[in-house]
Amino acid sequence: MKKSEIYFSIALDENQIPEAISWRATDAGEKIHFAKAINISLWDRDEAGTMKIDLWTKDMPVDEMKYFYIDTIGAMAQSVATATSDNVMAKKMRDLCEELMKHVEEERQKNNNG
């Protein structure tokens, strides 16, 4: 059986706030990649519930964080469609992404004009 591993490294400041997030995967070679945020959700087999890790660096701007979550919901919509064939649920998630994107864009325009 083939084994694949993903490694995350989080550099914290003196207040335990992430300053840098890096990762690498055995299937992607030895290159180290850097991120401003990670959102990991795991379905715990024993607890039958979701375990989550949400981290972001100090330099992650709020607007990028909003886009990050919209992109995450969009990716989840595709996963739902692929894994369950529930196209109704996937469409509702995509519709939510469109609604949130409009909200963020309107907010950005208001902030740029104000």
TITITOR-185619 format. One record per residue (C-alpha): residue number from 1; residue in one letter; x, y, z. Coordinates in nm, 2 decimals. Example, Ala and Ser with C-alpha at 12.3 -4.5 7.8 and 13.67 -1.06 7.14 Angstrom:
BEGIN
  num  residuo      px      py      pz
    1        A    1.23   -0.45    0.78
    2        S    1.37   -0.11    0.71
REM end
This chain:
BEGIN
  num  residuo      px      py      pz
    1        M    0.00    0.00    0.00
    2        K    0.13    0.34   -0.10
    3        K    0.16    0.60    0.18
    4        S    0.14    0.98    0.13
    5        E    0.20    1.24    0.39
    6        I    0.14    1.62    0.43
    7        Y    0.35    1.82    0.67
    8        F    0.25    2.16    0.81
    9        S    0.49    2.39    1.00
   10        I    0.36    2.69    1.19
   11        A    0.60    2.96    1.32
   12        L    0.46    3.15    1.62
   13        D    0.55    3.48    1.77
   14        E    0.60    3.54    2.14
   15        N    0.22    3.57    2.18
   16        Q    0.16    3.24    2.01
   17        I    0.02    3.41    1.70
   18        P    0.11    3.25    1.36
   19        E    0.38    3.45    1.17
   20        A    0.44    3.19    0.90
   21        I    0.27    2.88    0.77
   22        S    0.45    2.64    0.54
   23        W    0.37    2.30    0.41
   24        R    0.50    2.02    0.19
   25        A    0.36    1.69    0.07
   26        T    0.55    1.37   -0.01
   27        D    0.36    1.34   -0.35
   28        A    0.46    1.69   -0.45
   29        G    0.83    1.66   -0.40
   30        E    1.05    1.83   -0.14
   31        K    0.95    2.19   -0.23
   32        I    0.82    2.39    0.07
   33        H    0.51    2.60    0.00
   34        F    0.40    2.90    0.21
   35        A    0.05    3.00    0.30
   36        K   -0.12    3.29    0.48
   37        A   -0.41    3.07    0.61
   38        I   -0.51    2.71    0.65
   39        N   -0.85    2.55    0.71
   40        I   -0.85    2.18    0.78
   41        S   -1.16    1.98    0.85
   42        L   -1.14    1.61    0.94
   43        W   -1.43    1.38    1.00
   44        D   -1.34    1.20    1.32
   45        R   -1.42    0.83    1.29
   46        D   -1.47    0.77    1.66
   47        E   -1.65    1.08    1.75
   48        A   -1.86    1.09    1.42
   49        G   -1.80    1.47    1.41
   50        T   -1.58    1.73    1.25
   51        M   -1.25    1.83    1.39
   52        K   -1.12    2.16    1.26
   53        I   -0.80    2.36    1.25
   54        D   -0.82    2.72    1.14
   55        L   -0.50    2.93    1.14
   56        W   -0.40    3.25    0.96
   57        T   -0.09    3.47    0.98
   58        K   -0.07    3.82    1.11
   59        D   -0.03    3.95    0.75
   60        M   -0.35    3.79    0.62
   61        P   -0.57    4.09    0.52
   62        V   -0.94    4.07    0.61
   63        D   -1.05    4.10    0.25
   64        E   -0.82    3.81    0.15
   65        M   -0.97    3.61    0.44
   66        K   -1.32    3.66    0.30
   67        Y   -1.21    3.55   -0.04
   68        F   -1.04    3.25    0.11
   69        Y   -1.36    3.14    0.28
   70        I   -1.57    3.19   -0.03
   71        D   -1.32    2.98   -0.23
   72        T   -1.33    2.72    0.04
   73        I   -1.71    2.70    0.02
   74        G   -1.69    2.67   -0.36
   75        A   -1.44    2.39   -0.34
   76        M   -1.66    2.22   -0.09
   77        A   -1.96    2.25   -0.33
   78        Q   -1.76    2.06   -0.59
   79        S   -1.66    1.80   -0.34
   80        V   -2.02    1.75   -0.23
   81        A   -2.12    1.71   -0.60
   82        T   -1.84    1.46   -0.67
   83        A   -1.87    1.26   -0.34
   84        T   -2.25    1.25   -0.30
   85        S   -2.40    1.34   -0.64
   86        D   -2.62    1.58   -0.44
   87        N   -2.64    1.86   -0.70
   88        V   -2.91    2.05   -0.51
   89        M   -2.68    2.09   -0.21
   90        A   -2.38    2.18   -0.44
   91        K   -2.59    2.44   -0.62
   92        K   -2.71    2.60   -0.30
   93        M   -2.35    2.62   -0.19
   94        R   -2.24    2.78   -0.52
   95        D   -2.54    3.02   -0.50
   96        L   -2.42    3.12   -0.15
   97        C   -2.07    3.18   -0.29
   98        E   -2.22    3.42   -0.56
   99        E   -2.41    3.60   -0.29
  100        L   -2.11    3.64   -0.07
  101        M   -1.89    3.75   -0.36
  102        K   -2.14    4.03   -0.44
  103        H   -2.14    4.13   -0.07
  104        V   -1.76    4.15   -0.06
  105        E   -1.74    4.34   -0.39
  106        E   -2.00    4.59   -0.27
  107        E   -1.82    4.63    0.06
  108        R   -1.49    4.69   -0.12
  109        Q   -1.65    4.95   -0.35
  110        K   -1.80    5.13   -0.06
  111        N   -1.46    5.13    0.12
  112        N   -1.28    5.26   -0.19
  113        N   -1.53    5.54   -0.24
  114        G   -1.56    5.63    0.13
REM end
